[in-house]
Amino acid sequence: MKRLTPVLDAIFAGANPGLIAAAMIVALLDVAVAAQHLSVSRAETPVAVRTVVVSAETEQLAPVIPPELRDMIGHD
């Protein structure tokens, strides 16, 4: 194991700068894509608006309860 440690140390020391360079490239590509998404001008899409009218008559009605459930009110 003592002979393997210096060999592994040398391998990983050589791979470390390559991994750092790859991470930098990926980060720069990520920033470039984000900047491209921000700079794209999009046409405004019309927003459909629906007007809902609630009459006073509808608000005052009690919810309809089926007769089977109405008979069970008060029985726990």
N, CA, C and O atoms as a printed pandas DataFrame, in Angstrom:
     atom_number atom_name residue_name chain_id  residue_number  x_coord  y_coord  z_coord
0              1         N          MET        A               1    0.826   -1.189    0.000
1              2        CA          MET        A               1    0.000    0.000    0.000
2              3         C          MET        A               1    0.871    1.254    0.000
3              4         O          MET        A               1    0.498    2.267   -0.591
4              5         N          LYS        A               2    2.035    1.191    0.663
5              6        CA          LYS        A               2    2.898    2.362    0.719
6              7         C          LYS        A               2    3.465    2.692   -0.654
7              8         O          LYS        A               2    3.743    3.856   -0.940
8              9         N          ARG        A               3    3.640    1.693   -1.502
9             10        CA          ARG        A               3    4.169    1.951   -2.845
10            11         C          ARG        A               3    3.082    2.516   -3.752
11            12         O          ARG        A               3    3.382    3.256   -4.689
12            13         N          LEU        A               4    1.832    2.177   -3.486
13            14        CA          LEU        A               4    0.726    2.614   -4.322
14            15         C          LEU        A               4    0.343    4.068   -4.041
15            16         O          LEU        A               4   -0.140    4.760   -4.936
16            17         N          THR        A               5    0.548    4.525   -2.842
17            18        CA          THR        A               5    0.157    5.878   -2.466
18            19         C          THR        A               5    0.861    6.958   -3.293
19            20         O          THR        A               5    0.173    7.859   -3.773
20            21         N          PRO        A               6    2.173    6.931   -3.493
21            22        CA          PRO        A               6    2.797    7.972   -4.317
22            23         C          PRO        A               6    2.350    7.940   -5.783
23            24         O          PRO        A               6    2.259    8.976   -6.440
24            25         N          VAL        A               7    2.077    6.754   -6.270
25            26        CA          VAL        A               7    1.607    6.638   -7.664
26            27         C          VAL        A               7    0.228    7.260   -7.812
27            28         O          VAL        A               7   -0.013    8.027   -8.744
28            29         N          LEU        A               8   -0.673    6.932   -6.901
29            30        CA          LEU        A               8   -2.014    7.527   -6.938
30            31         C          LEU        A               8   -1.956    9.028   -6.729
31            32         O          LEU        A               8   -2.703    9.770   -7.366
32            33         N          ASP        A               9   -1.085    9.484   -5.852
33            34        CA          ASP        A               9   -0.922   10.909   -5.603
34            35         C          ASP        A               9   -0.479   11.630   -6.878
35            36         O          ASP        A               9   -0.972   12.719   -7.172
36            37         N          ALA        A              10    0.422   11.051   -7.615
37            38        CA          ALA        A              10    0.895   11.658   -8.857
38            39         C          ALA        A              10   -0.206   11.667   -9.919
39            40         O          ALA        A              10   -0.350   12.642  -10.657
40            41         N          ILE        A              11   -0.968   10.599   -9.995
41            42        CA          ILE        A              11   -2.063   10.537  -10.977
42            43         C          ILE        A              11   -3.115   11.603  -10.685
43            44         O          ILE        A              11   -3.549   12.322  -11.585
44            45         N          PHE        A              12   -3.520   11.698   -9.427
45            46        CA          PHE        A              12   -4.550   12.662   -9.070
46            47         C          PHE        A              12   -4.044   14.094   -9.152
47            48         O          PHE        A              12   -4.820   14.995   -9.470
48            49         N          ALA        A              13   -2.785   14.329   -8.879
49            50        CA          ALA        A              13   -2.216   15.673   -9.016
50            51         C          ALA        A              13   -2.208   16.101  -10.472
51            52         O          ALA        A              13   -2.399   17.279  -10.773
52            53         N          GLY        A              14   -1.992   15.165  -11.374
53            54        CA          GLY        A              14   -2.023   15.489  -12.793
54            55         C          GLY        A              14   -3.431   15.672  -13.317
55            56         O          GLY        A              14   -3.644   16.460  -14.239
56            57         N          ALA        A              15   -4.397   14.966  -12.757
57            58        CA          ALA        A              15   -5.786   15.058  -13.209
58            59         C          ALA        A              15   -6.490   16.288  -12.663
59            60         O          ALA        A              15   -7.447   16.760  -13.276
60            61         N          ASN        A              16   -6.056   16.813  -11.548
61            62        CA          ASN        A              16   -6.721   17.936  -10.902
62            63         C          ASN        A              16   -6.797   19.178  -11.801
63            64         O          ASN        A              16   -7.883   19.745  -11.917
64            65         N          PRO        A              17   -5.719   19.633  -12.441
65            66        CA          PRO        A              17   -5.842   20.807  -13.315
66            67         C          PRO        A              17   -6.791   20.568  -14.491
67            68         O          PRO        A              17   -7.479   21.489  -14.933
68            69         N          GLY        A              18   -6.826   19.351  -14.989
69            70        CA          GLY        A              18   -7.765   19.039  -16.075
70            71         C          GLY        A              18   -9.208   19.135  -15.628
71            72         O          GLY        A              18  -10.063   19.625  -16.366
72            73         N          LEU        A              19   -9.480   18.669  -14.424
73            74        CA          LEU        A              19  -10.840   18.760  -13.890
74            75         C          LEU        A              19  -11.235   20.207  -13.621
75            76         O          LEU        A              19  -12.381   20.597  -13.846
76            77         N          ILE        A              20  -10.287   20.998  -13.141
77            78        CA          ILE        A              20  -10.562   22.416  -12.902
78            79         C          ILE        A              20  -10.849   23.127  -14.218
79            80         O          ILE        A              20  -11.761   23.950  -14.289
80            81         N          ALA        A              21  -10.078   22.817  -15.264
81            82        CA          ALA        A              21  -10.306   23.429  -16.573
82            83         C          ALA        A              21  -11.669   23.033  -17.131
83            84         O          ALA        A              21  -12.371   23.870  -17.699
84            85         N          ALA        A              22  -12.046   21.779  -16.977
85            86        CA          ALA        A              22  -13.357   21.325  -17.456
86            87         C          ALA        A              22  -14.489   22.025  -16.705
87            88         O          ALA        A              22  -15.494   22.397  -17.309
88            89         N          ALA        A              23  -14.334   22.203  -15.406
89            90        CA          ALA        A              23  -15.350   22.899  -14.615
90            91         C          ALA        A              23  -15.465   24.355  -15.038
91            92         O          ALA        A              23  -16.567   24.902  -15.079
92            93         N          MET        A              24  -14.340   24.992  -15.355
93            94        CA          MET        A              24  -14.372   26.395  -15.801
94            95         C          MET        A              24  -15.091   26.513  -17.147
95            96         O          MET        A              24  -15.865   27.447  -17.358
96            97         N          ILE        A              25  -14.837   25.571  -18.051
97            98        CA          ILE        A              25  -15.491   25.611  -19.361
98            99         C          ILE        A              25  -17.000   25.425  -19.222
99           100         O          ILE        A              25  -17.778   26.129  -19.865
100          101         N          VAL        A              26  -17.406   24.485  -18.388
101          102        CA          VAL        A              26  -18.833   24.254  -18.170
102          103         C          VAL        A              26  -19.483   25.493  -17.546
103          104         O          VAL        A              26  -20.596   25.858  -17.925
104          105         N          ALA        A              27  -18.809   26.137  -16.602
105          106        CA          ALA        A              27  -19.354   27.335  -15.968
106          107         C          ALA        A              27  -19.484   28.471  -16.981
107          108         O          ALA        A              27  -20.482   29.191  -16.969
108          109         N          LEU        A              28  -18.502   28.642  -17.849
109          110        CA          LEU        A              28  -18.581   29.696  -18.859
110          111         C          LEU        A              28  -19.701   29.424  -19.863
111          112         O          LEU        A              28  -20.401   30.350  -20.273
112          113         N          LEU        A              29  -19.875   28.173  -20.257
113          114        CA          LEU        A              29  -20.979   27.835  -21.153
114          115         C          LEU        A              29  -22.330   28.086  -20.484
115          116         O          LEU        A              29  -23.272   28.538  -21.135
116          117         N          ASP        A              30  -22.423   27.799  -19.205
117          118        CA          ASP        A              30  -23.653   28.034  -18.468
118          119         C          ASP        A              30  -23.983   29.520  -18.424
119          120         O          ASP        A              30  -25.135   29.905  -18.622
120          121         N          VAL        A              31  -22.996   30.347  -18.169
121          122        CA          VAL        A              31  -23.204   31.796  -18.140
122          123         C          VAL        A              31  -23.588   32.303  -19.532
123          124         O          VAL        A              31  -24.440   33.184  -19.651
124          125         N          ALA        A              32  -22.975   31.760  -20.581
125          126        CA          ALA        A              32  -23.291   32.193  -21.944
126          127         C          ALA        A              32  -24.729   31.854  -22.311
127          128         O          ALA        A              32  -25.418   32.660  -22.937
128          129         N          VAL        A              33  -25.183   30.678  -21.930
129          130        CA          VAL        A              33  -26.559   30.287  -22.227
130          131         C          VAL        A              33  -27.541   31.149  -21.441
131          132         O          VAL        A              33  -28.576   31.550  -21.974
132          133         N          ALA        A              34  -27.231   31.436  -20.192
133          134        CA          ALA        A              34  -28.108   32.286  -19.384
134          135         C          ALA        A              34  -28.181   33.689  -19.968
135          136         O          ALA        A              34  -29.257   34.286  -20.003
136          137         N          ALA        A              35  -27.061   34.224  -20.426
137          138        CA          ALA        A              35  -27.057   35.554  -21.020
138          139         C          ALA        A              35  -27.852   35.570  -22.316
139          140         O          ALA        A              35  -28.517   36.559  -22.625
140          141         N          GLN        A              36  -27.789   34.488  -23.074
141          142        CA          GLN        A              36  -28.544   34.421  -24.324
142          143         C          GLN        A              36  -30.047   34.405  -24.038
143          144         O          GLN        A              36  -30.820   35.040  -24.756
144          145         N          HIS        A              37  -30.460   33.691  -23.007
145          146        CA          HIS        A              37  -31.878   33.654  -22.658
146          147         C          HIS        A              37  -32.363   35.020  -22.188
147          148         O          HIS        A              37  -33.515   35.378  -22.435
148          149         N          LEU        A              38  -31.529   35.773  -21.530
149          150        CA          LEU        A              38  -31.935   37.085  -21.054
150          151         C          LEU        A              38  -32.033   38.097  -22.189
151          152         O          LEU        A              38  -32.856   39.011  -22.131
152          153         N          SER        A              39  -31.201   37.946  -23.222
153          154        CA          SER        A              39  -31.167   38.946  -24.276
154          155         C          SER        A              39  -32.203   38.710  -25.365
155          156         O          SER        A              39  -32.418   39.592  -26.196
156          157         N          VAL        A              40  -32.845   37.561  -25.390
157          158        CA          VAL        A              40  -33.836   37.277  -26.429
158          159         C          VAL        A              40  -35.091   38.085  -26.142
159          160         O          VAL        A              40  -35.652   38.024  -25.048
160          161         N          SER        A              41  -35.524   38.851  -27.153
161          162        CA          SER        A              41  -36.750   39.627  -26.971
162          163         C          SER        A              41  -37.922   38.765  -27.423
163          164         O          SER        A              41  -37.911   38.204  -28.519
164          165         N          ARG        A              42  -38.888   38.672  -26.601
165          166        CA          ARG        A              42  -40.059   37.858  -26.899
166          167         C          ARG        A              42  -41.241   38.771  -27.166
167          168         O          ARG        A              42  -41.423   39.786  -26.493
168          169         N          ALA        A              43  -42.036   38.401  -28.150
169          170        CA          ALA        A              43  -43.243   39.166  -28.442
170          171         C          ALA        A              43  -44.241   38.956  -27.314
171          172         O          ALA        A              43  -44.370   37.857  -26.775
172          173         N          GLU        A              44  -44.929   40.003  -26.976
173          174        CA          GLU        A              44  -45.902   39.888  -25.900
174          175         C          GLU        A              44  -47.122   39.135  -26.411
175          176         O          GLU        A              44  -47.686   39.464  -27.455
176          177         N          THR        A              45  -47.509   38.133  -25.665
177          178        CA          THR        A              45  -48.684   37.368  -26.039
178          179         C          THR        A              45  -49.900   37.979  -25.360
179          180         O          THR        A              45  -49.840   38.358  -24.190
180          181         N          PRO        A              46  -50.994   38.073  -26.088
181          182        CA          PRO        A              46  -52.196   38.637  -25.463
182          183         C          PRO        A              46  -52.715   37.707  -24.371
183          184         O          PRO        A              46  -52.716   36.485  -24.520
184          185         N          VAL        A              47  -53.141   38.294  -23.305
185          186        CA          VAL        A              47  -53.632   37.536  -22.169
186          187         C          VAL        A              47  -55.155   37.519  -22.222
187          188         O          VAL        A              47  -55.792   38.571  -22.280
188          189         N          ALA        A              48  -55.724   36.344  -22.203
189          190        CA          ALA        A              48  -57.176   36.229  -22.215
190          191         C          ALA        A              48  -57.711   36.530  -20.820
191          192         O          ALA        A              48  -57.254   35.964  -19.826
192          193         N          VAL        A              49  -58.677   37.421  -20.766
193          194        CA          VAL        A              49  -59.261   37.819  -19.490
194          195         C          VAL        A              49  -60.731   37.434  -19.511
195          196         O          VAL        A              49  -61.479   37.809  -20.414
196          197         N          ARG        A              50  -61.125   36.682  -18.503
197          198        CA          ARG        A              50  -62.537   36.326  -18.379
198          199         C          ARG        A              50  -63.118   37.052  -17.192
199          200         O          ARG        A              50  -62.530   37.076  -16.110
200          201         N          THR        A              51  -64.267   37.638  -17.400
201          202        CA          THR        A              51  -64.954   38.334  -16.318
202          203         C          THR        A              51  -66.008   37.390  -15.754
203          204         O          THR        A              51  -66.858   36.883  -16.486
204          205         N          VAL        A              52  -65.944   37.166  -14.474
205          206        CA          VAL        A              52  -66.896   36.290  -13.799
206          207         C          VAL        A              52  -67.841   37.167  -13.000
207          208         O          VAL        A              52  -67.420   37.956  -12.153
208          209         N          VAL        A              53  -69.119   37.017  -13.284
209          210        CA          VAL        A              53  -70.134   37.800  -12.588
210          211         C          VAL        A              53  -70.857   36.872  -11.624
211          212         O          VAL        A              53  -71.404   35.845  -12.024
212          213         N          VAL        A              54  -70.853   37.245  -10.360
213          214        CA          VAL        A              54  -71.527   36.464   -9.333
214          215         C          VAL        A              54  -72.721   37.269   -8.871
215          216         O          VAL        A              54  -72.589   38.391   -8.382
216          217         N          SER        A              55  -73.868   36.685   -9.032
217          218        CA          SER        A              55  -75.071   37.405   -8.612
218          219         C          SER        A              55  -75.298   37.195   -7.119
219          220         O          SER        A              55  -74.818   36.224   -6.534
220          221         N          ALA        A              56  -76.024   38.103   -6.525
221          222        CA          ALA        A              56  -76.316   38.014   -5.097
222          223         C          ALA        A              56  -77.189   36.797   -4.811
223          224         O          ALA        A              56  -77.118   36.220   -3.726
224          225         N          GLU        A              57  -78.008   36.410   -5.776
225          226        CA          GLU        A              57  -78.892   35.276   -5.600
226          227         C          GLU        A              57  -78.096   33.978   -5.457
227          228         O          GLU        A              57  -78.477   33.099   -4.684
228          229         N          THR        A              58  -77.018   33.859   -6.182
229          230        CA          THR        A              58  -76.200   32.653   -6.127
230          231         C          THR        A              58  -75.462   32.544   -4.804
231          232         O          THR        A              58  -75.283   31.442   -4.285
232          233         N          GLU        A              59  -75.039   33.649   -4.262
233          234        CA          GLU        A              59  -74.279   33.637   -3.017
234          235         C          GLU        A              59  -75.132   33.227   -1.827
235          236         O          GLU        A              59  -74.603   32.691   -0.854
236          237         N          GLN        A              60  -76.449   33.465   -1.879
237          238        CA          GLN        A              60  -77.293   33.224   -0.723
238          239         C          GLN        A              60  -77.830   31.798   -0.664
239          240         O          GLN        A              60  -78.367   31.396    0.368
240          241         N          LEU        A              61  -77.703   31.030   -1.730
241          242        CA          LEU        A              61  -78.223   29.672   -1.724
242          243         C          LEU        A              61  -77.327   28.765   -0.892
243          244         O          LEU        A              61  -76.100   28.852   -0.945
244          245         N          ALA        A              62  -77.962   27.903   -0.135
245          246        CA          ALA        A              62  -77.215   26.933    0.660
246          247         C          ALA        A              62  -76.796   25.781   -0.253
247          248         O          ALA        A              62  -77.466   25.506   -1.248
248          249         N          PRO        A              63  -75.696   25.109    0.076
249          250        CA          PRO        A              63  -75.284   23.985   -0.760
250          251         C          PRO        A              63  -76.312   22.856   -0.690
251          252         O          PRO        A              63  -76.929   22.635    0.352
252          253         N          VAL        A              64  -76.487   22.156   -1.787
253          254        CA          VAL        A              64  -77.454   21.067   -1.854
254          255         C          VAL        A              64  -76.839   19.834   -1.210
255          256         O          VAL        A              64  -75.740   19.409   -1.565
256          257         N          ILE        A              65  -77.576   19.267   -0.253
257          258        CA          ILE        A              65  -77.117   18.069    0.448
258          259         C          ILE        A              65  -78.073   16.942    0.075
259          260         O          ILE        A              65  -79.289   17.111    0.161
260          261         N          PRO        A              66  -77.545   15.809   -0.334
261          262        CA          PRO        A              66  -78.435   14.676   -0.658
262          263         C          PRO        A              66  -79.250   14.260    0.568
263          264         O          PRO        A              66  -78.794   14.407    1.702
264          265         N          PRO        A              67  -80.458   13.738    0.334
265          266        CA          PRO        A              67  -81.323   13.377    1.475
266          267         C          PRO        A              67  -80.684   12.345    2.401
267          268         O          PRO        A              67  -80.924   12.371    3.608
268          269         N          GLU        A              68  -79.864   11.426    1.847
269          270        CA          GLU        A              68  -79.258   10.424    2.706
270          271         C          GLU        A              68  -78.320   11.066    3.730
271          272         O          GLU        A              68  -78.267   10.656    4.890
272          273         N          LEU        A              69  -77.582   12.080    3.273
273          274        CA          LEU        A              69  -76.650   12.762    4.186
274          275         C          LEU        A              69  -77.390   13.722    5.101
275          276         O          LEU        A              69  -76.984   13.928    6.244
276          277         N          ARG        A              70  -78.479   14.313    4.605
277          278        CA          ARG        A              70  -79.243   15.237    5.432
278          279         C          ARG        A              70  -79.843   14.512    6.623
279          280         O          ARG        A              70  -79.943   15.086    7.708
280          281         N          ASP        A              71  -80.250   13.238    6.436
281          282        CA          ASP        A              71  -80.829   12.461    7.547
282          283         C          ASP        A              71  -79.768   12.118    8.578
283          284         O          ASP        A              71  -80.103   11.850    9.732
284          285         N          MET        A              72  -78.496   12.118    8.193
285          286        CA          MET        A              72  -77.432   11.726    9.106
286          287         C          MET        A              72  -76.872   12.896    9.914
287          288         O          MET        A              72  -76.025   12.688   10.784
288          289         N          ILE        A              73  -77.330   14.126    9.643
289          290        CA          ILE        A              73  -76.803   15.289   10.359
290          291         C          ILE        A              73  -77.169   15.153   11.841
291          292         O          ILE        A              73  -78.317   14.871   12.185
292          293         N          GLY        A              74  -76.188   15.357   12.697
293          294        CA          GLY        A              74  -76.390   15.281   14.131
294          295         C          GLY        A              74  -76.144   13.894   14.713
295          296         O          GLY        A              74  -76.104   13.740   15.934
296          297         N          HIS        A              75  -75.976   12.874   13.854
297          298        CA          HIS        A              75  -75.692   11.524   14.350
298          299         C          HIS        A              75  -74.224   11.238   14.149
299          300         O          HIS        A              75  -73.762   11.082   13.018
300          301         N          ASP        A              76  -73.500   11.170   15.229
301          302        CA          ASP        A              76  -72.051   10.880   15.133
302          303         C          ASP        A              76  -71.774    9.452   15.415
303          304         O          ASP        A              76  -70.619    9.028   15.381
